[in-house]
């Protein structure tokens, strides 16, 4: 009772003047440490002593309120325990100090106030690492891997191995947080060549998957190198369509870790070998979150196909810009960060934090990626050209019987440029009565037909149009022949199209077309002449040229024998439909007045020396007249120009 009286007096004195000497007992020390404003936190028995008064059983000056007295015993006990823990922490020596002295560098305030979520995430990550190691040890202990030799590690949970017995490649996949039966169900529900196939279940935590081979590498490697953005977007397009199929089966993928996606060496095919992150749509995800985790999953909401749109959006962002998506990126700042045509219209609909602003499904993402690929390197094409002709210095030739020309047509629809050029050259036959008429009618008719059909000319029918237009030119020549009652009329003819960047050629007779690339000359046509016929029959070219006239031709316009197959195209001469032109390629059309006078080496030297097509065409004709001049000489020289509008 005496001790009890002293404790009461100590407390009573503290209530009067706020001061107290050091208490003798542990229980008294607890009371000293409390502020006057926290009286309600005192244990119920001590509150009772205070309320019952001090000396002479007088009432306490500040009796506790009724609700304080009636507080549950558990609350008081919890507060006592907390006070005890605080005291122990205060008495414990600071970390890094000696002799129980305070630490010289106490933690900064921001470190001390680290969010609880970060601590929890770190703990979960550590637990996952431990679990992975335990699983690996379990596999090794059980002897599962005794028949396999490790080739390479694909991700933290997968390893590429080779079977020592059959020498085939497999992937060993360790399952973390999923039920094996659920995982098997997902794999078996996807009948898709781009989804991994289970070879065998090794144990409750391990799958053996079929491996497409070592030429398949993780997508993460390609994204880091960014060597071919267009191919990467093509792979992501296929990936989007594959996940769309997964979504239709009732699952969401949610974790778009690129190390779990394999891509072929050609960068044309992919394999999603790890489906352990796939869950039923509507599932709420907890655990470790990566930069590829859907935004709403981090916020604790359930995930679905719209969540997957965000996930693939993070991969697309990293592919295009070479870095993972910033944490502070929002819908407003996306435009400032991207600011690229086509991409700015597409990417915000993938990575917006607001679900209603995203694409509704992965099919829309795949289609959008296709449009970006088509416009990634927008091509614009143009032609520089020059025609030059000379009658020659043969006194018997009083007319220039050659004709040549070019027409270009361009449209731009929905941002896409369509460019087509038609060109033609004709060499009127000097032995005829109206060679000049024949060449003029052939060229004009060709262009008339071109303008009537220009919107219908496509890659798949370009060669047929060349044949048809040439036959039409022949029909017009025959019509003139009959109307004017001309006995003999004829012309050689070489013509073609440049459709965007593809070159198509047709010819009848011995007027030629050449491709000049990297200053090297390549003949694209084959002469319809007696010389060529004898060479094709096995004769020696040098001997034939000495004994046979080059001017004798075996085909010409002005003949009533002409049908569509009478006209040769690249399909006949080079066994290909077209030639894909490159920037600065030149196309040379000429009559025999040029190629009979100059060697191929001389033509190469002139077109290499003279930079402009005007100067080159002029020099070619002048040099030919200087060397020979016995015939009319006409050239049509085109220079192909390609402009690449790169949007990245």
C-alpha positions in Angstrom: 0.0 0.0 0.0 2.9 2.3 0.7 4.3 1.8 -2.8 0.9 2.2 -4.3 0.4 5.5 -2.4 3.8 6.7 -3.8 2.7 5.9 -7.3 -0.5 7.7 -6.9 1.3 10.8 -5.5 3.8 10.7 -8.4 1.0 10.7 -10.9 -0.9 13.3 -9.1 2.1 15.6 -8.9 2.6 15.2 -12.7 -1.0 16.2 -13.3 -0.5 19.3 -11.2 2.7 20.8 -12.6 3.7 18.5 -15.5 7.0 17.6 -13.9 8.2 14.4 -12.2 11.3 12.8 -10.9 12.7 9.5 -12.4 10.3 6.7 -11.4 11.7 3.7 -9.4 9.6 1.0 -11.0 9.1 -0.1 -14.6 5.4 0.6 -14.5 6.0 4.1 -13.1 8.4 4.8 -16.0 5.6 4.1 -18.5 3.4 6.7 -16.8 6.2 9.3 -16.9 6.6 8.9 -20.7 2.9 9.9 -21.4 1.7 13.4 -22.1 -1.2 15.0 -20.3 -3.3 14.9 -23.5 -2.9 11.1 -23.7 -4.4 10.2 -20.3 -7.1 8.1 -22.0 -4.3 5.7 -23.1 -3.5 4.7 -19.5 -4.4 1.2 -18.3 -7.8 1.0 -16.7 -6.5 0.2 -13.2 -4.2 3.3 -13.2 -7.0 5.5 -14.5 -9.1 4.3 -11.7 -6.5 5.3 -9.1 -6.2 8.8 -10.5 -10.0 9.2 -10.7 -10.4 8.1 -7.2 -8.3 11.0 -6.0 -5.0 11.8 -4.3 -4.2 12.4 -0.7 -7.1 12.5 1.8 -9.2 10.8 -0.8 -10.0 14.1 -2.6 -11.5 14.0 -6.1 -9.0 14.3 -9.0 -8.8 17.7 -10.6 -9.4 16.3 -14.1 -11.5 13.1 -13.8 -11.5 10.9 -17.0 -14.5 11.0 -19.3 -17.0 8.2 -19.2 -16.0 6.8 -22.5 -12.3 6.6 -21.5 -13.1 4.6 -18.5 -15.2 2.2 -20.5 -12.6 1.4 -23.2 -12.0 -2.3 -23.8 -9.2 -3.9 -22.0 -7.7 -5.2 -25.3 -7.0 -1.6 -26.5 -5.1 -0.8 -23.3 -3.1 -3.9 -23.6 -2.2 -3.2 -27.2 -1.1 0.3 -26.4 1.0 -1.0 -23.5 2.7 -3.4 -25.9 3.3 -0.7 -28.4 4.9 1.6 -25.8 7.1 -1.2 -24.7 8.3 -1.7 -28.3 9.0 2.0 -28.7 11.1 1.9 -25.5 13.1 -1.0 -26.6 13.9 0.7 -29.9 15.0 3.8 -28.1 17.3 1.8 -25.8 18.8 -0.2 -28.7 22.2 1.1 -30.1 22.0 2.8 -33.5 23.1 0.8 -36.5 26.7 1.3 -37.4 27.7 2.9 -34.0 30.1 1.8 -31.3 29.6 1.6 -27.6 25.9 2.2 -28.1 26.5 5.7 -29.4 24.1 7.1 -32.0 24.9 6.4 -35.7 26.9 9.2 -37.3 24.7 9.1 -40.4 21.1 8.4 -39.5 18.8 7.4 -42.3 17.3 10.2 -44.4 13.7 11.1 -43.8 12.6 9.9 -47.3 14.3 6.6 -46.8 12.6 6.1 -43.5 9.3 6.9 -45.1 9.7 4.4 -47.9 6.2 3.2 -49.1 5.0 0.0 -47.5 4.1 -1.3 -51.1 7.8 -1.2 -52.1 8.9 -3.1 -49.1 6.2 -5.7 -49.8 7.2 -6.0 -53.4 10.8 -6.5 -52.5 9.8 -9.2 -50.0 7.7 -11.0 -52.6 10.5 -10.8 -55.1 13.0 -12.3 -52.6 10.4 -15.0 -51.9 10.1 -15.8 -55.6 13.9 -16.1 -56.0 14.0 -18.5 -53.1 11.2 -20.5 -54.6 12.9 -20.7 -57.9 16.1 -21.9 -56.3 14.2 -24.5 -54.3 12.4 -25.7 -57.5 15.7 -25.9 -59.3 17.3 -27.9 -56.5 14.3 -30.1 -56.3 14.6 -30.9 -60.0 18.3 -31.6 -59.7 17.8 -33.8 -56.7 15.0 -35.8 -58.4 17.3 -36.4 -61.4 14.9 -34.9 -63.9 17.7 -33.2 -65.8 20.0 -36.2 -65.9 19.1 -36.9 -69.5 19.4 -33.2 -70.6 22.3 -30.9 -71.3 21.8 -27.2 -70.8 22.2 -25.1 -73.9 21.3 -21.6 -72.8 19.1 -19.8 -70.3 16.1 -18.1 -71.9 14.6 -16.4 -68.9 14.5 -16.7 -65.1 12.1 -19.6 -65.3 13.1 -21.3 -68.6 16.1 -23.1 -70.0 16.9 -24.5 -73.5 18.2 -28.0 -73.3 19.2 -30.9 -75.6 18.2 -34.5 -74.9 21.3 -36.6 -74.7 19.4 -39.5 -76.1 17.5 -38.2 -79.2 19.6 -35.0 -79.6 16.5 -32.9 -79.9 16.1 -29.5 -78.5 13.5 -28.8 -75.7 12.6 -26.0 -73.3 12.3 -26.7 -69.6 9.8 -24.4 -68.0 9.5 -24.0 -64.3 6.0 -23.0 -63.1 5.9 -20.4 -60.3 2.4 -19.5 -59.0 0.2 -21.5 -61.2 -1.6 -24.8 -60.8 -0.2 -27.4 -63.2 -3.7 -28.6 -64.3 -4.7 -25.0 -65.2 -1.5 -24.5 -67.1 -2.0 -27.7 -69.1 -5.6 -26.7 -69.9 -4.4 -23.4 -71.4 -1.7 -25.0 -73.6 -4.1 -27.7 -74.8 -6.9 -25.2 -75.6 -4.6 -23.3 -78.1 -4.3 -25.1 -81.4 -2.0 -22.5 -82.9 1.5 -23.0 -84.5 2.7 -19.9 -82.6 1.9 -21.4 -79.2 4.4 -23.8 -77.5 3.4 -27.4 -77.2 3.9 -29.6 -74.1 6.1 -32.6 -74.7 5.9 -34.0 -71.2 5.1 -33.0 -67.6 8.3 -33.6 -65.6 6.8 -33.0 -62.2 4.2 -30.7 -60.5 6.4 -27.6 -61.1 8.1 -28.4 -64.4 7.1 -28.7 -68.0 9.1 -30.0 -71.0 8.1 -28.1 -74.1 9.0 -28.7 -77.8 11.7 -26.3 -79.0 11.6 -24.9 -82.6 15.5 -24.7 -82.6 18.5 -22.6 -81.8 17.8 -20.2 -84.6 14.8 -18.9 -82.5 16.0 -16.2 -80.1 14.2 -14.3 -77.4 12.3 -11.2 -78.6 14.1 -9.2 -75.9 17.4 -9.6 -77.8 15.9 -8.2 -81.0 14.2 -5.3 -79.2 17.5 -4.3 -77.6 19.4 -4.4 -80.9 16.6 -2.6 -82.9 18.4 -3.5 -86.1 15.2 -3.9 -88.2 12.2 -2.0 -86.7 10.0 -3.0 -89.6 10.5 -6.7 -88.9 10.0 -6.2 -85.2 6.6 -4.6 -85.9 5.7 -7.4 -88.2 6.5 -9.9 -85.3 4.5 -7.8 -82.9 1.6 -7.8 -85.4 1.6 -11.6 -85.4 1.9 -11.6 -81.7 -1.2 -9.4 -81.3 -3.3 -11.7 -83.5 -2.1 -14.8 -81.5 -3.0 -13.2 -78.2 -6.4 -12.2 -79.7 -7.0 -16.0 -80.2 -6.0 -16.6 -76.6 -8.4 -13.9 -75.5 -11.2 -15.5 -77.5 -10.5 -18.7 -75.5 -11.3 -16.8 -72.3 -7.8 -16.0 -71.1 -5.8 -12.8 -70.6 -2.0 -13.0 -71.1 -1.1 -10.0 -68.8 2.7 -10.4 -68.6 4.3 -9.4 -71.8 7.9 -10.2 -70.9 9.7 -10.3 -74.3 12.2 -12.9 -73.0 9.4 -15.5 -73.1 8.7 -15.0 -76.8 11.0 -16.6 -79.3 11.6 -15.2 -82.8 13.0 -17.0 -85.8 16.3 -15.9 -87.4 14.5 -14.7 -90.4 12.4 -12.5 -88.1 9.2 -13.7 -89.8 7.9 -16.2 -87.2 7.5 -16.3 -83.5 6.7 -18.8 -80.7 5.1 -18.0 -77.4 6.5 -20.8 -75.3 5.6 -19.6 -71.8 1.8 -19.4 -71.1 2.1 -19.7 -67.3 1.2 -16.0 -67.0 -2.1 -16.5 -68.8 -5.2 -16.4 -66.5 -8.9 -16.4 -66.9 -10.3 -13.0 -67.9 -11.6 -11.2 -64.8 -8.8 -12.4 -62.5 -7.1 -10.0 -60.1 -3.3 -10.3 -60.2 -1.0 -10.0 -57.2 2.7 -10.5 -56.9 5.7 -9.1 -58.8 4.8 -6.4 -61.3 7.1 -5.8 -64.3 7.3 -2.8 -66.8 5.0 -4.9 -69.0 2.2 -5.5 -66.5 -1.1 -3.9 -67.3 -1.8 -0.6 -65.6 -5.0 -1.7 -63.9 -3.4 -4.9 -62.6 -1.0 -2.8 -60.6 -4.0 -0.9 -59.2 -5.6 -4.1 -58.1 -8.4 -4.3 -60.7 -9.2 -7.5 -62.7 -7.7 -8.0 -66.2 -9.1 -8.8 -69.6 -8.4 -8.3 -73.3 -8.2 -4.5 -72.8 -5.5 -5.1 -70.2 -3.5 -7.1 -72.8 -3.8 -4.1 -75.2 -1.8 -2.1 -72.6 0.7 -4.9 -72.2 1.6 -5.2 -75.9 1.6 -1.4 -76.0 4.6 -1.4 -73.6 6.5 -3.7 -76.0 5.6 -1.5 -79.0 6.8 1.6 -77.1 10.2 -0.1 -76.3 10.6 -1.3 -79.9 10.0 2.1 -81.4 11.9 4.2 -78.9 14.6 1.9 -77.5 13.5 2.3 -73.8 10.9 0.9 -71.5 7.8 3.0 -71.0 8.4 5.7 -68.4 6.4 5.3 -65.1 5.1 8.9 -65.3 3.9 8.7 -68.9 0.3 9.7 -69.1 -2.2 10.3 -71.9 -1.4 14.0 -72.2 2.4 13.6 -72.2 2.3 10.8 -74.8 1.8 13.2 -77.6 4.8 15.3 -76.5 7.0 12.3 -76.2 6.0 10.6 -79.4 5.1 13.3 -81.9 5.5 11.0 -84.9 2.9 10.6 -87.7 0.8 7.4 -87.6 2.4 6.5 -84.3 0.8 9.3 -82.4 -2.6 8.2 -83.7 -1.9 4.6 -82.7 0.2 4.3 -79.5 -2.0 6.3 -77.1 -4.8 3.8 -77.8 -2.6 1.1 -76.4 -0.9 2.6 -73.4 -3.5 5.0 -72.0 -4.1 4.6 -68.3 -7.8 5.1 -69.0 -9.2 1.8 -70.3 -12.0 3.5 -72.3 -9.4 5.3 -74.5 -7.6 2.0 -75.5 -8.3 -0.3 -78.4 -11.1 -2.7 -77.6 -9.1 -5.8 -78.5 -5.8 -7.2 -79.8 -7.1 -7.5 -83.4 -7.3 -3.7 -83.6 -3.7 -3.5 -82.3 -2.6 -5.9 -85.0 -4.3 -4.0 -87.8 -2.8 -0.7 -86.4 0.7 -2.2 -86.5 0.1 -3.2 -90.1 -0.7 0.4 -91.0 2.4 1.7 -89.2 4.6 -0.8 -91.1 3.1 0.2 -94.4 4.0 3.9 -93.6 7.2 3.3 -91.6 9.3 4.0 -94.6 7.0 5.9 -97.0 8.4 5.9 -100.4 8.0 8.7 -103.0 9.2 8.1 -106.5 10.1 10.4 -109.4 11.7 10.3 -112.8 14.2 12.6 -114.4 14.3 12.0 -118.1 15.7 13.3 -121.4 15.1 12.5 -125.1 17.7 13.3 -127.8 17.7 12.4 -131.5 19.9 13.1 -134.5 19.2 12.4 -138.2 22.9 11.4 -138.7 25.3 12.2 -141.6 24.0 9.7 -144.2 23.2 11.8 -147.3 20.5 9.2 -148.3 18.5 9.7 -145.1 16.4 12.8 -145.5 14.0 12.1 -142.6 14.4 11.3 -139.0 12.2 8.3 -138.7 12.5 7.7 -135.0 10.0 8.7 -132.3 10.1 8.5 -128.5 8.2 9.9 -125.5 7.3 9.6 -121.8 4.1 10.3 -119.7 4.0 10.2 -115.9 0.8 9.9 -113.8 0.7 10.4 -110.0 -2.0 10.2 -107.4 -1.9 10.6 -103.6 -4.9 8.9 -101.8 -5.1 8.6 -98.0 -1.4 9.5 -97.8 -0.4 6.8 -100.2 1.4 7.9 -103.3 0.8 5.9 -106.6 3.3 6.7 -109.3 3.4 5.3 -112.9 5.4 6.3 -115.9 4.9 5.0 -119.4 7.7 5.3 -122.0 8.2 4.2 -125.6 10.7 4.4 -128.4 10.2 3.4 -132.1 12.7 3.3 -135.0 10.8 3.5 -138.3 12.1 1.1 -140.9 14.1 3.0 -143.5 13.2 0.4 -146.2 9.6 1.2 -145.9 7.6 3.9 -147.6 6.5 5.5 -144.3 8.9 4.6 -141.5 8.4 7.9 -139.8 4.6 7.5 -139.9 4.8 4.0 -138.4 7.1 5.1 -135.5 4.9 8.1 -134.7 1.6 6.1 -134.8 3.1 3.3 -132.6 4.2 5.8 -129.8 1.1 7.9 -129.9 -1.3 4.9 -129.8 0.7 3.4 -126.9 0.2 6.6 -124.8 -3.5 7.0 -125.8 -4.2 3.5 -124.5 -2.1 4.1 -121.4 -4.1 7.2 -120.4 -7.4 5.4 -121.0 -6.4 2.5 -118.7 -3.9 4.1 -116.3 -6.1 3.5 -113.2 -6.4 -0.2 -114.0 -2.7 -0.9 -114.4 -1.4 -2.9 -111.4 1.6 -5.1 -110.7 -0.4 -8.3 -111.5 -1.4 -7.1 -115.0 1.3 -4.7 -116.1 3.0 -7.1 -118.6 -0.4 -8.0 -120.2 -1.2 -4.3 -120.7 2.2 -3.8 -122.4 1.4 -6.6 -124.8 -2.1 -5.3 -125.4 -1.0 -1.7 -126.0 1.7 -2.9 -128.4 -0.9 -5.0 -130.4 -3.2 -1.9 -130.5 -0.3 0.2 -131.9 0.2 -2.4 -134.6 -3.5 -2.3 -135.5 -3.4 1.4 -135.9 -0.3 1.1 -138.2 -2.1 -1.4 -140.3 -5.2 0.9 -140.4 -3.0 3.8 -141.7 -1.4 1.4 -144.2 -4.8 0.4 -145.7 -6.2 3.9 -145.7 -3.1 5.3 -147.5 -2.6 2.3 -149.6 1.0 2.0 -148.5 2.8 -1.1 -149.7 5.4 -1.5 -146.9 5.4 0.1 -143.5 7.0 -0.9 -140.3 8.8 0.1 -137.1 10.7 -1.5 -134.2 9.2 -0.8 -130.8 10.5 -0.9 -127.2 8.2 0.3 -124.4 7.4 -0.2 -120.7 6.1 1.1 -117.4 7.7 2.1 -114.1 5.0 1.3 -111.5 6.2 2.9 -108.3 9.6 1.3 -108.1 9.0 -1.7 -110.5 10.2 -1.7 -114.1 8.3 -3.5 -116.8 9.7 -3.8 -120.4 8.3 -5.0 -123.8 9.9 -5.0 -127.2 9.4 -6.0 -130.9 12.5 -5.7 -133.2 16.0 -4.6 -132.3 15.5 -1.4 -130.4 16.8 -2.0 -126.9 16.3 -1.3 -123.3 19.3 -1.2 -120.8 19.5 -0.9 -117.0 22.4 1.1 -115.7 23.1 0.4 -112.1 26.3 1.3 -110.2 27.7 2.4 -113.6 27.3 -1.1 -115.1 25.2 -1.7 -118.2 22.8 -4.6 -118.5 20.7 -5.4 -121.6 17.1 -6.1 -120.7 15.7 -6.9 -124.2 16.6 -9.5 -126.8 16.9 -8.5 -130.4 14.5 -9.9 -132.9 17.1 -10.0 -135.7 18.9 -12.4 -138.0 22.1 -12.0 -136.1 20.5 -12.9 -132.8 18.7 -15.9 -134.4 22.0 -17.3 -135.7 23.6 -16.8 -132.3 20.7 -18.6 -130.6 21.3 -21.5 -133.1 24.8 -22.0 -131.7 26.9 -19.8 -134.0 29.9 -17.9 -132.8 29.0 -14.2 -132.3 32.3 -12.8 -133.7 32.0 -14.7 -137.0 28.3 -14.0 -137.4 28.9 -10.2 -136.9 31.5 -10.3 -139.7 29.3 -12.0 -142.2 25.7 -11.0 -141.4 24.0 -7.6 -141.6 22.8 -6.3 -138.3 19.9 -4.4 -139.9 17.9 -7.5 -140.8 15.1 -7.9 -138.3 12.7 -10.8 -137.8 9.9 -9.0 -136.0 8.4 -5.5 -136.4 5.2 -3.6 -136.0 3.2 -3.2 -139.3 2.8 -6.9 -139.7 -0.6 -8.6 -139.8 0.9 -11.6 -137.9 1.1 -9.8 -134.6 -0.7 -11.1 -131.5 -0.1 -10.6 -127.8 2.5 -13.4 -127.5 4.4 -11.8 -130.4 5.6 -9.2 -127.9 8.5 -10.1 -125.6 8.5 -8.9 -121.9 11.0 -9.5 -119.1 9.1 -12.7 -118.5 10.6 -14.0 -121.8 14.0 -12.4 -121.7 14.9 -12.6 -117.9 12.3 -15.0 -116.6 11.0 -12.4 -114.2 8.0 -10.2 -114.2 9.8 -6.9 -113.3 13.0 -5.4 -112.0 12.8 -3.6 -108.7 14.6 -0.2 -109.2 16.9 1.4 -106.7 17.6 5.1 -106.2 19.8 6.5 -109.0 19.2 3.6 -111.4 19.0 4.6 -115.0 17.0 3.1 -117.8 18.2 3.7 -121.4 16.0 3.1 -124.5 17.8 3.4 -127.8 17.6 2.4 -131.5 20.4 0.5 -133.4 21.9 3.9 -134.4 23.4 4.0 -130.8 24.2 0.5 -129.9 25.6 -0.3 -133.3 28.0 2.7 -133.1 29.1 2.5 -129.5 30.3 -0.4 -127.3 28.7 -1.1 -124.0 31.9 0.2 -122.3 31.6 3.5 -124.1 28.0 3.9 -123.1 28.9 3.1 -119.5 31.7 5.7 -119.5 29.5 8.5 -120.9 26.6 7.9 -118.5 29.0 7.7 -115.6 30.9 10.9 -116.5 27.9 13.1 -117.2 25.8 13.5 -114.0 22.6 15.0 -115.6 20.4 12.9 -117.9 20.3 15.8 -120.3 24.0 15.9 -120.7 24.3 12.2 -120.9 21.7 11.7 -123.6 23.2 14.5 -125.7 26.7 13.1 -125.4 25.6 9.6 -126.3 23.9 10.7 -129.5 26.8 13.0 -130.5 29.4 10.3 -129.8 27.4 7.8 -131.9 27.1 10.2 -134.8 30.8 11.0 -134.5 31.7 7.2 -134.5 29.3 6.2 -137.3 26.4 8.5 -138.2 25.0 6.3 -140.9 21.6 6.0 -139.3 19.2 8.0 -137.2 20.2 7.9 -133.6 17.6 8.4 -130.8 17.9 7.8 -127.0 15.5 8.1 -124.1 17.3 8.2 -120.8 15.4 7.9 -117.4 16.9 8.3 -114.0 14.9 6.8 -111.1 14.7 8.8 -107.9 13.5 7.3 -104.6 12.7 9.4 -101.5 12.4 7.6 -98.2 10.2 9.3 -95.6 11.2 7.6 -92.4 8.7 8.3 -89.6 11.0 7.0 -86.8 
